[in-house]
């Protein structure tokens, strides 16, 4: 029997590194340095129906591996593409690296996944004012 999972790759103050399984047995949350984990899952031919990514703009792995979103994200997305099941549901990516634009993020996702991508900006309404403040950008694919 093949069980497909949802994979969350991100950062958390509560779980600085390693794999954390929540109560949902079909959801695997991975926090901290993820490059080796994702590559290992691809080698093991593990498949996921959905992937949510929330990578930091900069970080270091346990062995000094360097993560710079502009340089490292394309490789991570390519590895994640190899993890998608034959009938994936979604892939979603948010980032707070506002030096990137939602257009460039969407273009990267479209180049790698070869499908329609929705991208945009996440904003917060300023209290007592009628203006929106930028907080993050996102790209998503619904298959």
C-alpha positions as CSV (number, residue, x, y, z in Angstrom):
1,X,0.0,0.0,0.0
2,X,1.4,3.4,-1.0
3,X,0.7,6.2,1.5
4,X,1.2,9.8,0.2
5,X,2.0,12.5,2.7
6,X,1.9,16.3,2.8
7,X,5.4,17.7,3.5
8,X,5.9,21.0,5.3
9,X,9.4,22.5,5.0
10,X,9.9,25.6,7.0
11,X,11.3,27.3,10.0
12,X,10.1,27.3,13.6
13,X,11.2,28.8,16.8
14,X,9.7,25.8,18.7
15,X,11.5,23.1,16.7
16,X,14.8,24.5,15.5
17,X,15.9,21.3,13.8
18,X,14.9,17.8,12.9
19,X,11.6,16.1,11.9
20,X,8.5,16.8,14.0
21,X,5.4,14.7,13.4
22,X,2.1,16.2,14.4
23,X,-1.1,14.4,15.4
24,X,-2.1,14.1,11.7
25,X,-0.4,10.8,10.5
26,X,-0.4,12.0,6.9
27,X,1.5,15.2,7.6
28,X,5.2,15.4,8.1
29,X,6.6,18.7,9.4
30,X,10.3,19.3,8.8
31,X,12.0,22.3,10.4
32,X,15.6,23.4,10.2
33,X,18.1,22.4,7.4
34,X,16.1,20.5,4.9
35,X,18.4,20.0,1.9
36,X,19.7,16.6,2.8
37,X,16.3,15.3,4.0
38,X,14.6,16.3,0.7
39,X,17.4,14.7,-1.3
40,X,17.2,11.5,0.8
41,X,13.4,11.3,0.3
42,X,13.9,11.6,-3.4
43,X,16.5,8.8,-3.4
44,X,14.0,6.6,-1.4
45,X,11.4,7.4,-4.0
46,X,9.0,8.8,-1.3
47,X,6.1,10.7,-2.8
48,X,4.0,13.5,-1.4
49,X,0.6,14.8,-2.5
50,X,1.3,18.4,-1.3
51,X,4.3,20.4,-0.2
52,X,4.3,23.7,1.7
53,X,7.5,25.6,1.8
54,X,8.4,28.5,4.1
55,X,12.1,28.8,3.8
56,X,14.2,31.5,5.5
57,X,16.1,34.0,3.4
58,X,19.4,33.0,5.1
59,X,20.6,30.2,7.4
60,X,23.2,27.6,8.2
61,X,22.8,23.9,8.5
62,X,24.2,21.8,11.3
63,X,27.5,21.2,9.5
64,X,27.9,24.8,8.4
65,X,25.9,24.4,5.1
66,X,25.0,27.8,3.8
67,X,21.4,28.7,2.8
68,X,20.9,31.8,0.7
69,X,17.4,31.9,-0.7
70,X,18.4,33.4,-4.0
71,X,21.0,30.7,-4.6
72,X,19.5,27.7,-2.7
73,X,15.8,27.9,-3.5
74,X,16.0,26.7,-7.2
75,X,17.7,23.5,-6.1
76,X,15.2,22.9,-3.3
77,X,12.3,23.4,-5.6
78,X,13.8,21.0,-8.1
79,X,14.3,18.4,-5.4
80,X,10.7,18.9,-4.2
81,X,9.4,18.4,-7.8
82,X,10.9,14.9,-7.6
83,X,9.0,14.2,-4.4
84,X,5.5,14.9,-5.9
85,X,3.2,12.0,-6.4
86,X,1.7,11.0,-9.7
87,X,-1.5,13.0,-8.8
88,X,-0.2,15.9,-6.6
89,X,-2.7,18.3,-5.1
90,X,-0.6,21.4,-4.4
91,X,2.7,23.1,-3.8
92,X,2.8,26.4,-1.9
93,X,5.7,28.7,-1.1
94,X,5.8,31.7,1.1
95,X,8.9,33.8,1.9
96,X,9.7,36.9,3.8
97,X,12.7,37.7,1.7
98,X,11.2,40.9,0.2
99,X,14.2,41.5,-2.0
100,X,12.6,38.9,-4.2
101,X,9.5,39.9,-6.1
102,X,6.4,37.8,-6.4
103,X,6.9,37.8,-10.2
104,X,10.4,36.4,-9.9
105,X,9.2,33.8,-7.4
106,X,6.3,32.8,-9.7
107,X,8.6,32.7,-12.8
108,X,11.0,30.3,-10.9
109,X,8.1,28.0,-9.9
110,X,6.7,28.0,-13.4
111,X,10.1,27.3,-14.9
112,X,10.6,24.3,-12.6
113,X,7.1,22.8,-12.4
114,X,6.0,23.7,-16.0
115,X,2.4,24.6,-15.0
116,X,0.3,27.6,-14.1
117,X,1.4,29.4,-11.0
118,X,-0.4,32.0,-8.9
119,X,1.8,34.5,-7.2
120,X,1.3,37.6,-5.1
121,X,2.0,39.6,-2.1
122,X,0.8,39.0,1.5
123,X,-0.1,42.2,3.3
124,X,-1.3,43.4,6.6
125,X,-3.7,46.3,7.1
126,X,-2.1,49.1,9.1
127,X,-4.1,49.8,12.3
128,X,-6.2,53.0,12.2
129,X,-5.1,53.7,8.6
130,X,-6.4,52.7,5.3
131,X,-3.2,51.3,3.8
132,X,-1.7,47.9,3.4
133,X,1.9,47.0,4.5
134,X,3.9,44.3,2.6
135,X,4.9,41.3,4.8
136,X,5.7,38.5,2.4
137,X,5.3,37.0,-1.0
138,X,3.9,33.7,-2.1
139,X,3.6,31.4,-5.1
140,X,1.3,28.4,-5.3
141,X,0.3,25.7,-7.7
142,X,-3.0,23.7,-7.6
143,X,-2.7,20.7,-9.8
